[in-house]
Structures are given as C-alpha cells and as structure tokens.
Amino acid sequence: MVKITVGIEGMACGMCEAHINEAVRNAFQVKKVASSHTKKQTVILAEKDIPEQELKSVVAKAGYDAVSVSSEPYEKKGLFRRYGR
C-alpha cells in the first residue's frame, strides 16, 4: 500500500473536502481518502501509486490547485495488524 499526501489550495470548508474526496474516489481505486481544509491537504491510501499528473488533473477539474504531491510506503499498524505477512 502507498500513502499519498496532496497539498491543496482553495479548500475553505467541509463541502470543499467532500468535493475533493468524491473526485478522487471517482477517478482512482483508493482504499481511503480524507481531506482537511485547515491542513490544506488530502491524504490517500491506495494499493498502488497514482501518477502525479493524473492526480493534479483530477484536483484541477474539481476546481482546486494541487501544489504538492508526495508518496510513501504505508503499512497498517495497530491491534489488528496481521503478523508474518
């Protein structure tokens, strides 16, 4: 899994967050997407990396500006994590 963090300018409220989340879900196969207008970012969990230009294009079509994109490997941690895999 990969964790992708997108810096986004232009979000002002919870409706903006929902709009970005819906646009990302409709364009890509993701496990989870969460946006925060106060942090000015969207965090995406996906099985495979999403090309940066495609992601920026989806954000732009939704009416916002993706100013940065970074990705890192993600491993679920916590009580219910499976060991030995």
N, CA, C and O atoms as a GROMACS GRO file, in nm:
protein
  340
    1MET      N    1   0.085  -0.118   0.000
    1MET     CA    2   0.000   0.000   0.000
    1MET      C    3   0.089   0.124   0.000
    1MET      O    4   0.205   0.121   0.041
    2VAL      N    5   0.029   0.233  -0.048
    2VAL     CA    6   0.101   0.359  -0.054
    2VAL      C    7   0.014   0.470   0.006
    2VAL      O    8  -0.108   0.471  -0.010
    3LYS      N    9   0.081   0.562   0.076
    3LYS     CA   10   0.013   0.678   0.133
    3LYS      C   11   0.057   0.799   0.050
    3LYS      O   12   0.176   0.829   0.041
    4ILE      N   13  -0.041   0.867  -0.009
    4ILE     CA   14  -0.014   0.982  -0.094
    4ILE      C   15  -0.072   1.106  -0.026
    4ILE      O   16  -0.190   1.110   0.008
    5THR      N   17   0.014   1.206  -0.005
    5THR     CA   18  -0.029   1.330   0.057
    5THR      C   19  -0.025   1.441  -0.049
    5THR      O   20   0.078   1.464  -0.112
    6VAL      N   21  -0.138   1.507  -0.067
    6VAL     CA   22  -0.150   1.612  -0.168
    6VAL      C   23  -0.177   1.744  -0.098
    6VAL      O   24  -0.275   1.758  -0.025
    7GLY      N   25  -0.089   1.842  -0.120
    7GLY     CA   26  -0.113   1.977  -0.071
    7GLY      C   27  -0.210   2.047  -0.164
    7GLY      O   28  -0.187   2.051  -0.285
    8ILE      N   29  -0.319   2.101  -0.110
    8ILE     CA   30  -0.424   2.159  -0.194
    8ILE      C   31  -0.458   2.300  -0.147
    8ILE      O   32  -0.483   2.324  -0.029
    9GLU      N   33  -0.459   2.392  -0.242
    9GLU     CA   34  -0.501   2.530  -0.216
    9GLU      C   35  -0.644   2.547  -0.266
    9GLU      O   36  -0.682   2.492  -0.369
   10GLY      N   37  -0.723   2.625  -0.193
   10GLY     CA   38  -0.857   2.659  -0.238
   10GLY      C   39  -0.970   2.597  -0.158
   10GLY      O   40  -1.086   2.636  -0.175
   11MET      N   41  -0.940   2.502  -0.071
   11MET     CA   42  -1.046   2.444   0.013
   11MET      C   43  -1.080   2.541   0.126
   11MET      O   44  -0.990   2.596   0.190
   12ALA      N   45  -1.209   2.562   0.149
   12ALA     CA   46  -1.249   2.658   0.252
   12ALA      C   47  -1.340   2.599   0.359
   12ALA      O   48  -1.360   2.659   0.464
   13CYS      N   49  -1.397   2.479   0.332
   13CYS     CA   50  -1.496   2.426   0.427
   13CYS      C   51  -1.510   2.274   0.410
   13CYS      O   52  -1.443   2.213   0.327
   14GLY      N   53  -1.598   2.216   0.487
   14GLY     CA   54  -1.623   2.073   0.481
   14GLY      C   55  -1.680   2.029   0.346
   14GLY      O   56  -1.653   1.917   0.302
   15MET      N   57  -1.757   2.114   0.281
   15MET     CA   58  -1.811   2.080   0.149
   15MET      C   59  -1.698   2.070   0.047
   15MET      O   60  -1.702   1.985  -0.042
   16CYS      N   61  -1.598   2.157   0.059
   16CYS     CA   62  -1.482   2.150  -0.030
   16CYS      C   63  -1.409   2.016  -0.010
   16CYS      O   64  -1.369   1.951  -0.106
   17GLU      N   65  -1.393   1.976   0.115
   17GLU     CA   66  -1.329   1.848   0.147
   17GLU      C   67  -1.406   1.734   0.081
   17GLU      O   68  -1.346   1.646   0.019
   18ALA      N   69  -1.538   1.734   0.096
   18ALA     CA   70  -1.621   1.628   0.039
   18ALA      C   71  -1.612   1.627  -0.114
   18ALA      O   72  -1.611   1.520  -0.175
   19HIS      N   73  -1.605   1.744  -0.174
   19HIS     CA   74  -1.595   1.755  -0.320
   19HIS      C   75  -1.465   1.691  -0.370
   19HIS      O   76  -1.466   1.615  -0.467
   20ILE      N   77  -1.354   1.721  -0.303
   20ILE     CA   78  -1.224   1.662  -0.342
   20ILE      C   79  -1.227   1.510  -0.319
   20ILE      O   80  -1.184   1.434  -0.406
   21ASN      N   81  -1.277   1.467  -0.204
   21ASN     CA   82  -1.282   1.323  -0.174
   21ASN      C   83  -1.361   1.248  -0.282
   21ASN      O   84  -1.319   1.142  -0.328
   22GLU      N   85  -1.475   1.303  -0.321
   22GLU     CA   86  -1.559   1.238  -0.422
   22GLU      C   87  -1.488   1.234  -0.557
   22GLU      O   88  -1.493   1.132  -0.627
   23ALA      N   89  -1.421   1.342  -0.594
   23ALA     CA   90  -1.350   1.347  -0.722
   23ALA      C   91  -1.239   1.241  -0.726
   23ALA      O   92  -1.221   1.174  -0.828
   24VAL      N   93  -1.165   1.226  -0.616
   24VAL     CA   94  -1.057   1.127  -0.609
   24VAL      C   95  -1.114   0.985  -0.615
   24VAL      O   96  -1.063   0.901  -0.688
   25ARG      N   97  -1.220   0.959  -0.538
   25ARG     CA   98  -1.282   0.826  -0.538
   25ARG      C   99  -1.336   0.787  -0.676
   25ARG      O  100  -1.326   0.671  -0.717
   26ASN      N  101  -1.392   0.883  -0.747
   26ASN     CA  102  -1.447   0.856  -0.880
   26ASN      C  103  -1.340   0.833  -0.985
   26ASN      O  104  -1.364   0.764  -1.084
   27ALA      N  105  -1.222   0.890  -0.965
   27ALA     CA  106  -1.116   0.882  -1.066
   27ALA      C  107  -1.020   0.765  -1.045
   27ALA      O  108  -0.963   0.713  -1.141
   28PHE      N  109  -1.001   0.723  -0.920
   28PHE     CA  110  -0.900   0.622  -0.888
   28PHE      C  111  -0.956   0.518  -0.791
   28PHE      O  112  -1.052   0.543  -0.719
   29GLN      N  113  -0.893   0.400  -0.793
   29GLN     CA  114  -0.928   0.297  -0.695
   29GLN      C  115  -0.845   0.324  -0.570
   29GLN      O  116  -0.724   0.305  -0.568
   30VAL      N  117  -0.913   0.369  -0.465
   30VAL     CA  118  -0.845   0.402  -0.341
   30VAL      C  119  -0.909   0.326  -0.226
   30VAL      O  120  -1.027   0.290  -0.231
   31LYS      N  121  -0.830   0.300  -0.123
   31LYS     CA  122  -0.882   0.236  -0.002
   31LYS      C  123  -0.948   0.339   0.088
   31LYS      O  124  -1.052   0.314   0.148
   32LYS      N  125  -0.884   0.460   0.096
   32LYS     CA  126  -0.934   0.564   0.185
   32LYS      C  127  -0.886   0.699   0.132
   32LYS      O  128  -0.776   0.710   0.078
   33VAL      N  129  -0.969   0.800   0.148
   33VAL     CA  130  -0.930   0.937   0.115
   33VAL      C  131  -0.989   1.030   0.220
   33VAL      O  132  -1.106   1.019   0.255
   34ALA      N  133  -0.906   1.120   0.270
   34ALA     CA  134  -0.951   1.216   0.372
   34ALA      C  135  -0.887   1.351   0.343
   34ALA      O  136  -0.766   1.361   0.324
   35SER      N  137  -0.970   1.454   0.342
   35SER     CA  138  -0.921   1.590   0.315
   35SER      C  139  -0.942   1.677   0.437
   35SER      O  140  -1.033   1.655   0.517
   36SER      N  141  -0.856   1.778   0.450
   36SER     CA  142  -0.868   1.875   0.559
   36SER      C  143  -0.843   2.015   0.503
   36SER      O  144  -0.734   2.044   0.454
   37HIS      N  145  -0.944   2.101   0.512
   37HIS     CA  146  -0.923   2.238   0.463
   37HIS      C  147  -0.833   2.317   0.556
   37HIS      O  148  -0.766   2.411   0.512
   38THR      N  149  -0.830   2.283   0.685
   38THR     CA  150  -0.743   2.355   0.778
   38THR      C  151  -0.596   2.317   0.758
   38THR      O  152  -0.507   2.402   0.773
   39LYS      N  153  -0.570   2.190   0.725
   39LYS     CA  154  -0.432   2.147   0.697
   39LYS      C  155  -0.393   2.169   0.552
   39LYS      O  156  -0.276   2.156   0.515
   40LYS      N  157  -0.492   2.203   0.469
   40LYS     CA  158  -0.472   2.224   0.325
   40LYS      C  159  -0.411   2.101   0.259
   40LYS      O  160  -0.317   2.111   0.181
   41GLN      N  161  -0.467   1.984   0.292
   41GLN     CA  162  -0.415   1.862   0.232
   41GLN      C  163  -0.520   1.752   0.221
   41GLN      O  164  -0.622   1.754   0.290
   42THR      N  165  -0.490   1.658   0.133
   42THR     CA  166  -0.569   1.537   0.116
   42THR      C  167  -0.474   1.420   0.130
   42THR      O  168  -0.366   1.418   0.071
   43VAL      N  169  -0.515   1.320   0.209
   43VAL     CA  170  -0.435   1.200   0.228
   43VAL      C  171  -0.510   1.083   0.165
   43VAL      O  172  -0.628   1.060   0.195
   44ILE      N  173  -0.440   1.010   0.078
   44ILE     CA  174  -0.500   0.898   0.006
   44ILE      C  175  -0.425   0.771   0.039
   44ILE      O  176  -0.302   0.769   0.038
   45LEU      N  177  -0.497   0.663   0.068
   45LEU     CA  178  -0.438   0.531   0.083
   45LEU      C  179  -0.484   0.448  -0.035
   45LEU      O  180  -0.603   0.436  -0.061
   46ALA      N  181  -0.387   0.390  -0.107
   46ALA     CA  182  -0.419   0.312  -0.226
   46ALA      C  183  -0.326   0.191  -0.234
   46ALA      O  184  -0.219   0.190  -0.175
   47GLU      N  185  -0.369   0.091  -0.309
   47GLU     CA  186  -0.287  -0.029  -0.329
   47GLU      C  187  -0.163   0.001  -0.411
   47GLU      O  188  -0.056  -0.055  -0.386
   48LYS      N  189  -0.177   0.091  -0.510
   48LYS     CA  190  -0.063   0.127  -0.594
   48LYS      C  191  -0.056   0.277  -0.609
   48LYS      O  192  -0.155   0.348  -0.590
   49ASP      N  193   0.062   0.326  -0.646
   49ASP     CA  194   0.084   0.469  -0.660
   49ASP      C  195  -0.004   0.526  -0.772
   49ASP      O  196  -0.035   0.457  -0.868
   50ILE      N  197  -0.042   0.652  -0.757
   50ILE     CA  198  -0.122   0.722  -0.857
   50ILE      C  199  -0.029   0.823  -0.925
   50ILE      O  200   0.039   0.899  -0.857
   51PRO      N  201  -0.025   0.825  -1.058
   51PRO     CA  202   0.061   0.921  -1.127
   51PRO      C  203   0.030   1.065  -1.086
   51PRO      O  204  -0.087   1.106  -1.083
   52GLU      N  205   0.134   1.141  -1.056
   52GLU     CA  206   0.118   1.277  -1.005
   52GLU      C  207   0.038   1.366  -1.099
   52GLU      O  208  -0.050   1.440  -1.054
   53GLN      N  209   0.066   1.361  -1.229
   53GLN     CA  210  -0.004   1.449  -1.323
   53GLN      C  211  -0.153   1.415  -1.332
   53GLN      O  212  -0.237   1.505  -1.344
   54GLU      N  213  -0.187   1.286  -1.325
   54GLU     CA  214  -0.328   1.247  -1.327
   54GLU      C  215  -0.400   1.298  -1.203
   54GLU      O  216  -0.512   1.346  -1.211
   55LEU      N  217  -0.334   1.286  -1.089
   55LEU     CA  218  -0.392   1.333  -0.963
   55LEU      C  219  -0.412   1.484  -0.965
   55LEU      O  220  -0.518   1.534  -0.926
   56LYS      N  221  -0.311   1.557  -1.012
   56LYS     CA  222  -0.323   1.703  -1.021
   56LYS      C  223  -0.435   1.743  -1.116
   56LYS      O  224  -0.505   1.841  -1.092
   57SER      N  225  -0.452   1.668  -1.223
   57SER     CA  226  -0.556   1.697  -1.321
   57SER      C  227  -0.695   1.680  -1.259
   57SER      O  228  -0.783   1.763  -1.281
   58VAL      N  229  -0.715   1.573  -1.183
   58VAL     CA  230  -0.844   1.548  -1.117
   58VAL      C  231  -0.875   1.659  -1.017
   58VAL      O  232  -0.989   1.706  -1.009
   59VAL      N  233  -0.775   1.700  -0.940
   59VAL     CA  234  -0.793   1.808  -0.843
   59VAL      C  235  -0.827   1.939  -0.915
   59VAL      O  236  -0.915   2.013  -0.871
   60ALA      N  237  -0.758   1.966  -1.025
   60ALA     CA  238  -0.784   2.089  -1.102
   60ALA      C  239  -0.925   2.089  -1.160
   60ALA      O  240  -0.993   2.192  -1.158
   61LYS      N  241  -0.970   1.974  -1.212
   61LYS     CA  242  -1.106   1.965  -1.268
   61LYS      C  243  -1.211   1.986  -1.160
   61LYS      O  244  -1.322   2.031  -1.190
   62ALA      N  245  -1.177   1.954  -1.034
   62ALA     CA  246  -1.269   1.975  -0.922
   62ALA      C  247  -1.270   2.122  -0.879
   62ALA      O  248  -1.354   2.164  -0.799
   63GLY      N  249  -1.175   2.202  -0.932
   63GLY     CA  250  -1.174   2.345  -0.902
   63GLY      C  251  -1.072   2.388  -0.798
   63GLY      O  252  -1.083   2.498  -0.743
   64TYR      N  253  -0.973   2.304  -0.771
   64TYR     CA  254  -0.873   2.335  -0.669
   64TYR      C  255  -0.733   2.322  -0.729
   64TYR      O  256  -0.717   2.275  -0.841
   65ASP      N  257  -0.632   2.364  -0.653
   65ASP     CA  258  -0.495   2.363  -0.703
   65ASP      C  259  -0.410   2.269  -0.617
   65ASP      O  260  -0.388   2.294  -0.499
   66ALA      N  261  -0.361   2.161  -0.679
   66ALA     CA  262  -0.270   2.068  -0.609
   66ALA      C  263  -0.129   2.126  -0.618
   66ALA      O  264  -0.069   2.128  -0.726
   67VAL      N  265  -0.076   2.173  -0.506
   67VAL     CA  266   0.054   2.240  -0.506
   67VAL      C  267   0.169   2.146  -0.476
   67VAL      O  268   0.284   2.178  -0.505
   68SER      N  269   0.140   2.031  -0.417
   68SER     CA  270   0.246   1.933  -0.389
   68SER      C  271   0.187   1.793  -0.381
   68SER      O  272   0.072   1.775  -0.343
   69VAL      N  273   0.268   1.695  -0.419
   69VAL     CA  274   0.227   1.555  -0.410
   69VAL      C  275   0.347   1.475  -0.360
   69VAL      O  276   0.456   1.484  -0.417
   70SER      N  277   0.327   1.399  -0.255
   70SER     CA  278   0.433   1.311  -0.206
   70SER      C  279   0.373   1.175  -0.172
   70SER      O  280   0.258   1.165  -0.131
   71SER      N  281   0.454   1.071  -0.190
   71SER     CA  282   0.404   0.937  -0.158
   71SER      C  283   0.510   0.861  -0.079
   71SER      O  284   0.630   0.887  -0.091
   72GLU      N  285   0.461   0.768   0.001
   72GLU     CA  286   0.550   0.686   0.084
   72GLU      C  287   0.483   0.551   0.106
   72GLU      O  288   0.360   0.543   0.104
   73PRO      N  289   0.561   0.446   0.127
   73PRO     CA  290   0.501   0.316   0.157
   73PRO      C  291   0.418   0.326   0.284
   73PRO      O  292   0.452   0.401   0.376
   74TYR      N  293   0.309   0.250   0.289
   74TYR     CA  294   0.220   0.253   0.405
   74TYR      C  295   0.195   0.111   0.452
   74TYR      O  296   0.160   0.023   0.373
   75GLU      N  297   0.215   0.090   0.580
   75GLU     CA  298   0.183  -0.039   0.640
   75GLU      C  299   0.091  -0.013   0.758
   75GLU      O  300   0.123   0.064   0.848
   76LYS      N  301  -0.024  -0.078   0.756
   76LYS     CA  302  -0.121  -0.059   0.863
   76LYS      C  303  -0.060  -0.106   0.994
   76LYS      O  304  -0.004  -0.215   1.004
   77LYS      N  305  -0.073  -0.022   1.095
   77LYS     CA  306  -0.022  -0.056   1.227
   77LYS      C  307  -0.139  -0.056   1.323
   77LYS      O  308  -0.240   0.011   1.302
   78GLY      N  309  -0.123  -0.134   1.429
   78GLY     CA  310  -0.229  -0.134   1.528
   78GLY      C  311  -0.261  -0.273   1.579
   78GLY      O  312  -0.192  -0.370   1.547
   79LEU      N  313  -0.364  -0.281   1.657
   79LEU     CA  314  -0.401  -0.402   1.726
   79LEU      C  315  -0.438  -0.516   1.630
   79LEU      O  316  -0.410  -0.632   1.659
   80PHE      N  317  -0.500  -0.485   1.518
   80PHE     CA  318  -0.550  -0.590   1.430
   80PHE      C  319  -0.458  -0.617   1.309
   80PHE      O  320  -0.500  -0.682   1.213
   81ARG      N  321  -0.337  -0.568   1.315
   81ARG     CA  322  -0.242  -0.592   1.206
   81ARG      C  323  -0.208  -0.740   1.203
   81ARG      O  324  -0.194  -0.804   1.306
   82ARG      N  325  -0.195  -0.793   1.081
   82ARG     CA  326  -0.161  -0.935   1.066
   82ARG      C  327  -0.010  -0.951   1.068
   82ARG      O  328   0.063  -0.880   0.998
   83TYR      N  329   0.036  -1.044   1.146
   83TYR     CA  330   0.179  -1.069   1.157
   83TYR      C  331   0.220  -1.178   1.061
   83TYR      O  332   0.140  -1.263   1.025
   84GLY      N  333   0.346  -1.176   1.020
   84GLY     CA  334   0.400  -1.281   0.937
   84GLY      C  335   0.370  -1.268   0.791
   84GLY      O  336   0.388  -1.363   0.715
   85ARG      N  337   0.324  -1.152   0.747
   85ARG     CA  338   0.295  -1.132   0.605
   85ARG      C  339   0.382  -1.024   0.549
   85ARG      O  340   0.372  -0.993   0.430
   0.00000   0.00000   0.00000
